[in-house]
């Protein structure tokens, strides 16, 4: 199954930024003539919508606590996007290959998303914004690189993804106490910014 590495790696990228993953793949398919990129990603309306959503996410992801709120909402969106991308790689025919690649993409996106969200909670315990912007920018670069690699060399992208995923899981373990502090801090921020009932 030559499509498995593509579903695996694009699932990882979707877990970090689903909109950027679709945008990069769509642009590469449409303007660089990369074969294998699902045609649906290359449509003008899709590129415009995911471009706007990508821009919103890039900005929101750089603001402490807003990034964690965005991650909370994205807990549903990113795994679904990973599953959809996996299914589209398979041609979305509804056969076992489609189901398998959708499952690989969705589960990979969920693990990647939870890893990213946990690390960002830990980063939010830092009092200055530079760390947050640096972590977000590193994620943007990684997603762009992996999504590009998925289109050109899916097996290499899967290897890179595997290394990034293991490094991320190691960072989660190392930062566990800071993640708990970050979660408590995020809850206090959310309570302060919650709308007051009328």
Secondary structure, 3 states (H helix, E strand, C coil): CCCHHHHHHHHHHHHHHHHHHHHHHHHHHHHCCCCCCCHHHHCHHHHHHHHHHHHHHHHHCCCCCHHHHHHHHHHHHHHHHHHHHHHHHCCCCCCHHHHHHHHHHHHHHHHHHHHHHHHHHHHCCCCCHHHHHHHHHHHHHHHHHHHHHHHHCHHHHHHHHHHHHHHHHHHHHHCHHHHHHHHHHHHHHHHHHCCCCC
